Amino acid sequence: MFFGKVSWVLTGAMVMGSGADIIYAGVNSAGGEFAQQNLPGAFGIDYQFVNETAIDFFLKAGVNTIRIPFLLERMCPLATGLGPTFNETYFTEFQSAVKHITAQGGYAILDAHNYMRYNDPSSQPSSGSIIGNTSDPKAATTASLAAFWGELSKRFITNPNVIFGIMNEPHDMPTQLILDNDQAIIDSIRKAGAQQLILVPGNGFTGAQKWLNTTCSQNCTPNAEILTAIHDPNNNFAFDMHLYFDNDTSGTHPDCTLSAPTNLHPVTAWLRENKYSALLSEFGAGANPTCFRTLNDTLTFMETNRECIGWTYWSAGPLWGDYFLSVEPGVGVQSNTTWLQVLEPHVGRYAPMRRCGVSGRGWGGEWVEGCLGVKLSG
């Protein structure tokens, strides 16, 4: 295993090594899950999925992946419950964002931003009933979650540039229940006929740095001991992992430790041993010299370990304002620092990135001229 060290500077682009093996790279465009205490909320005021101008900026800069969070309680209103019945107005707005990305050859990660909970998102990440908890009469069932993903995947079945991010950051629940929910979703997506890549989360906010650890006091068996039972008949899944660099790995503080990428060594060894892949769909750090170094070292580590197939930075998005992790172009406080000094130079090394071909965890299906607009059967 190669744990490369890199040189770094503060007055210009970071200096990188060689050998980038990244298939997907980009940013989150957060906003569809905002103002979760206001249901259903008003588009453009409480929530908004993307700013199309910002999306165009990132795609032109070379990224090929945008993760789009949405809120289950908006997609599936409480009046009808979690399942195949949608709020079509909310879905149409979400679909428009996905189409804008994928029509240009970008990949769109459909991110159910619900922490494996449904019915009360007002105080995320902890409010709401755990999906599949049979001791909670208010909880949505595993079957209803699977039915939801069967319907959503069916609606995108012909779009090869979609990736299914089936649940954001489950936590503080039995890992076995997460496995049961994950497996039911995979079965439902494949039964619907969808072929695209599925991102599979674990417990402990799906944290990469604690994948081999117990993450709570009640039945939180390490992900590494439970999730090896995942089965995908298409063998087209990767584990969905997150990583933040502040002292409690919450992503709520601007300071960084230098623990990364050392804290990725155990999970990378586990992925390699079991022949798995992972995508780091959330990571973020403050705009300061220590964080620039930590980000740069982490990206270089991922590039030199092919178990990581890609990353999406947290976060862009049209409604952030002065949020300290925002890289939204022209608005975000990190758009002229973290983006320019660290992220963009790494993306530049990946060019040209895959622009179409059914989403998958391995190489192949790379961009060729004229492939945009090609549809899957279904």
WOBELBEL-V536074 format. One record per residue. N is the residue number from 1. PHI is phi in whole degrees, 0 to 359 (* if undefined). PSI is psi in radians with two decimals (none if undefined). D_CENTER is the distance of its C-alpha to the mean C-alpha in Angstrom with 2 decimals. Layout:
<<N;PHI;PSI;D_CENTER> <N;PHI;PSI;D_CENTER>>
//
This chain:
<<1;*;2.31;25.53> <2;258;2.11;25.51> <3;250;1.43;24.34> <4;291;2.45;25.08> <5;258;2.62;26.23> <6;231;2.77;26.19> <7;277;2.74;28.41> <8;209;2.66;27.22> <9;224;2.89;28.88> <10;253;-0.22;28.51> <11;254;0.12;30.27> <12;196;-2.81;28.34> <13;292;2.61;25.55> <14;291;2.70;24.50> <15;259;2.14;26.30> <16;250;2.84;24.32> <17;276;-2.70;25.44> <18;237;2.96;25.25> <19;90;0.69;23.56> <20;293;2.17;20.00> <21;241;0.91;18.37> <22;255;2.20;14.97> <23;270;-0.69;14.11> <24;237;2.33;11.00> <25;211;2.42;10.83> <26;175;-2.55;10.13> <27;222;2.79;8.93> <28;282;2.55;7.32> <29;242;1.51;10.28> <30;281;2.70;10.70> <31;150;-0.54;13.89> <32;292;-0.31;13.91> <33;256;0.07;13.66> <34;289;2.86;16.26> <35;48;0.85;19.80> <36;294;-0.23;18.89> <37;282;-0.21;22.50> <38;252;1.83;23.74> <39;243;2.31;23.49> <40;281;-0.28;23.32> <41;86;2.91;23.45> <42;250;2.25;24.46> <43;297;2.35;22.40> <44;86;-0.21;22.62> <45;243;-1.05;23.83> <46;275;-0.61;21.64> <47;212;2.72;18.49> <48;195;2.38;17.49> <49;280;-0.87;14.48> <50;214;2.77;15.35> <51;257;2.03;18.39> <52;299;-0.60;19.32> <53;297;-0.71;21.25> <54;294;-0.74;18.35> <55;300;-0.77;16.23> <56;299;-0.69;19.40> <57;302;-0.86;19.76> <58;293;-0.75;16.53> <59;296;-0.70;17.15> <60;292;-0.48;20.74> <61;284;-0.17;19.85> <62;119;-0.20;18.38> <63;291;2.80;14.58> <64;230;0.15;13.51> <65;218;2.32;9.86> <66;232;2.19;8.70> <67;266;2.25;5.67> <68;242;1.79;8.09> <69;290;2.50;8.30> <70;223;2.86;11.54> <71;253;2.18;13.98> <72;301;-0.66;15.58> <73;291;-0.34;18.92> <74;274;-0.69;19.06> <75;290;-0.69;18.14> <76;237;1.61;20.48> <77;302;2.64;23.18> <78;301;-0.51;24.85> <79;297;-0.56;28.08> <80;252;-0.28;26.99> <81;84;2.95;24.39> <82;293;2.30;21.20> <83;158;-2.67;21.78> <84;273;0.02;22.53> <85;264;2.09;24.19> <86;252;2.73;22.18> <87;281;1.82;23.00> <88;291;-0.45;23.57> <89;294;-0.84;23.70> <90;297;-0.77;20.19> <91;299;-0.72;18.97> <92;299;-0.72;20.98> <93;295;-0.72;19.44> <94;296;-0.80;15.89> <95;300;-0.66;17.31> <96;297;-0.70;18.94> <97;295;-0.76;15.82> <98;298;-0.78;14.36> <99;297;-0.68;17.84> <100;298;-0.67;18.19> <101;287;-0.89;15.30> <102;285;-0.44;16.21> <103;296;-0.37;19.93> <104;261;0.18;19.68> <105;88;0.07;18.10> <106;280;2.75;14.54> <107;263;2.41;11.63> <108;245;2.09;9.75> <109;271;2.08;6.53> <110;274;1.88;8.11> <111;250;1.87;6.37> <112;285;1.78;9.35> <113;268;1.18;9.34> <114;228;0.05;12.35> <115;60;0.48;12.45> <116;60;0.66;14.30> <117;225;2.71;16.98> <118;206;2.51;18.84> <119;114;-0.34;22.00> <120;208;1.53;21.92> <121;273;0.14;18.89> <122;299;-0.52;21.40> <123;233;0.83;20.70> <124;305;2.53;17.08> <125;265;0.10;15.86> <126;256;-0.36;19.18> <127;280;2.78;20.93> <128;98;2.78;21.14> <129;275;2.44;22.17> <130;293;2.18;20.20> <131;295;2.23;19.64> <132;91;0.03;22.13> <133;281;1.77;24.30> <134;287;-0.22;27.73> <135;274;-0.09;29.61> <136;250;1.90;28.19> <137;295;-0.30;29.99> <138;270;-0.13;27.59> <139;283;2.45;24.48> <140;292;2.65;22.86> <141;270;2.81;23.35> <142;301;-0.69;21.25> <143;297;-0.67;23.05> <144;290;-0.61;22.11> <145;295;-0.74;18.36> <146;296;-0.69;18.96> <147;296;-0.66;21.11> <148;301;-0.87;18.52> <149;290;-0.49;16.08> <150;298;-0.75;19.22> <151;291;-0.81;20.10> <152;296;-0.75;16.82> <153;294;-0.60;16.46> <154;297;-0.61;20.15> <155;287;-0.31;19.79> <156;243;0.36;17.54> <157;296;-0.47;19.39> <158;264;0.01;21.05> <159;262;1.86;18.22> <160;291;-0.29;17.31> <161;265;0.31;14.55> <162;261;2.49;12.23> <163;235;2.37;9.39> <164;265;1.87;9.12> <165;266;1.58;6.13> <166;288;-0.38;9.18> <167;193;2.28;8.86> <168;277;2.15;7.35> <169;50;1.05;9.52> <170;302;2.62;12.74> <171;197;2.72;15.63> <172;51;0.91;19.43> <173;207;2.83;20.19> <174;301;2.29;21.66> <175;297;-0.53;19.39> <176;298;-0.65;21.51> <177;293;-0.65;20.53> <178;298;-0.77;16.80> <179;302;-0.81;17.95> <180;299;-0.76;20.14> <181;293;-0.80;17.56> <182;303;-0.82;15.04> <183;294;-0.70;18.08> <184;297;-0.66;19.42> <185;294;-0.82;16.35> <186;303;-0.81;16.43> <187;300;-0.70;20.17> <188;291;-0.73;19.99> <189;297;-0.79;17.68> <190;289;-0.59;19.97> <191;296;-0.58;23.04> <192;290;-0.29;22.15> <193;101;0.03;22.29> <194;285;2.37;18.78> <195;256;-0.18;18.30> <196;287;2.97;14.80> <197;299;2.40;12.10> <198;245;2.29;10.64> <199;260;2.16;7.80> <200;252;2.06;9.87> <201;271;2.88;9.42> <202;236;-2.96;12.49> <203;280;3.08;14.70> <204;65;0.72;15.12> <205;59;0.47;11.88> <206;51;0.63;10.44> <207;289;2.18;11.94> <208;297;-0.63;12.64> <209;288;-0.26;15.95> <210;234;0.48;17.27> <211;297;-0.51;16.23> <212;261;0.17;19.99> <213;244;2.74;21.18> <214;287;2.36;22.20> <215;244;0.00;20.16> <216;199;3.10;22.60> <217;273;-0.28;26.22> <218;241;1.72;26.13> <219;63;0.41;25.06> <220;270;1.11;21.89> <221;303;2.46;22.67> <222;307;2.45;20.49> <223;307;-0.67;17.52> <224;298;-0.40;19.32> <225;268;-0.31;22.32> <226;250;-0.73;20.93> <227;280;-0.03;17.97> <228;293;-0.21;20.20> <229;277;-0.11;21.56> <230;301;2.39;18.62> <231;227;2.23;20.15> <232;238;2.03;18.95> <233;300;-0.42;22.07> <234;270;-0.15;20.40> <235;50;0.78;19.05> <236;230;1.16;15.91> <237;221;2.77;13.04> <238;221;2.68;11.04> <239;282;2.38;10.04> <240;267;2.01;6.57> <241;234;2.67;7.68> <242;235;2.74;7.93> <243;203;2.18;11.12> <244;238;2.82;13.37> <245;244;0.06;16.88> <246;281;3.09;19.28> <247;292;-0.36;21.85> <248;247;0.22;20.17> <249;53;0.56;16.56> <250;266;-0.33;15.74> <251;75;0.38;14.82> <252;250;0.05;17.75> <253;234;2.54;20.36> <254;282;-0.24;21.04> <255;272;2.65;22.65> <256;238;2.54;21.26> <257;272;3.08;22.75> <258;252;0.47;23.20> <259;290;-0.52;21.88> <260;273;2.53;19.09> <261;269;0.16;19.00> <262;304;-0.63;21.65> <263;287;-0.06;19.49> <264;266;-0.16;17.31> <265;300;-0.81;20.52> <266;297;-0.80;20.79> <267;290;-0.58;17.42> <268;294;-0.71;17.90> <269;297;-0.69;21.37> <270;296;-0.78;20.23> <271;301;-0.79;17.85> <272;295;-0.76;20.79> <273;298;-0.64;23.34> <274;262;0.08;21.67> <275;60;0.74;20.62> <276;255;2.90;16.90> <277;237;2.80;13.92> <278;219;2.67;10.59> <279;235;2.23;7.52> <280;273;1.63;6.74> <281;275;-0.21;3.24> <282;217;2.25;5.71> <283;200;2.60;9.38> <284;195;2.73;12.35> <285;205;2.74;16.11> <286;294;2.90;19.30> <287;264;1.48;21.45> <288;204;2.87;24.25> <289;304;-0.76;25.74> <290;297;-0.73;24.48> <291;292;-0.66;20.84> <292;301;-0.76;21.31> <293;295;-0.76;22.70> <294;297;-0.79;20.03> <295;299;-0.81;17.22> <296;298;-0.79;19.45> <297;297;-0.66;20.32> <298;293;-0.79;16.78> <299;299;-0.76;15.87> <300;297;-0.68;19.23> <301;299;-0.80;18.71> <302;297;-0.66;15.61> <303;292;-0.42;17.70> <304;257;0.13;20.56> <305;227;1.82;18.94> <306;291;-0.09;17.86> <307;298;-0.48;16.08> <308;269;2.03;13.00> <309;267;-0.13;12.23> <310;169;-3.10;9.96> <311;203;2.65;7.86> <312;226;2.16;6.51> <313;282;2.50;8.78> <314;259;1.92;9.10> <315;193;2.62;10.72> <316;266;-3.07;12.73> <317;143;2.57;13.99> <318;281;-0.17;17.53> <319;240;0.24;18.56> <320;288;-0.61;17.87> <321;66;-2.19;21.43> <322;262;0.44;22.17> <323;306;2.30;19.05> <324;290;-0.26;19.32> <325;259;0.07;15.83> <326;286;2.29;15.92> <327;247;0.28;16.14> <328;305;2.14;16.98> <329;299;2.34;19.89> <330;80;-0.14;23.28> <331;229;-0.82;22.19> <332;296;2.49;19.70> <333;292;-0.30;21.52> <334;255;0.09;19.69> <335;295;-0.50;20.00> <336;257;0.11;23.28> <337;235;-1.41;22.54> <338;303;-0.76;19.19> <339;297;-0.90;18.21> <340;289;-0.70;21.71> <341;276;-0.50;22.56> <342;238;-1.00;19.56> <343;289;-0.88;16.60> <344;299;-0.74;18.76> <345;299;-0.65;21.20> <346;295;-0.79;18.69> <347;302;-0.68;17.34> <348;300;-0.50;21.03> <349;285;-0.33;21.62> <350;274;-0.21;19.30> <351;295;2.54;21.27> <352;278;2.41;21.71> <353;275;2.75;18.21> <354;307;2.34;17.81> <355;239;-0.16;18.19> <356;194;3.12;18.75> <357;106;2.44;19.36> <358;305;2.35;17.54> <359;301;2.38;14.01> <360;205;2.94;14.57> <361;270;-0.10;13.99> <362;238;-3.14;17.28> <363;282;2.84;19.34> <364;116;2.76;21.33> <365;70;0.46;21.10> <366;293;2.90;21.05> <367;297;2.34;22.06> <368;226;2.62;25.69> <369;300;2.34;27.66> <370;91;0.02;28.03> <371;274;-0.24;25.09> <372;296;2.44;23.28> <373;92;-0.14;23.90> <374;294;2.39;24.33> <375;246;2.63;23.40> <376;282;2.74;22.86> <377;288;2.68;25.63> <378;146;none;25.23>>
//
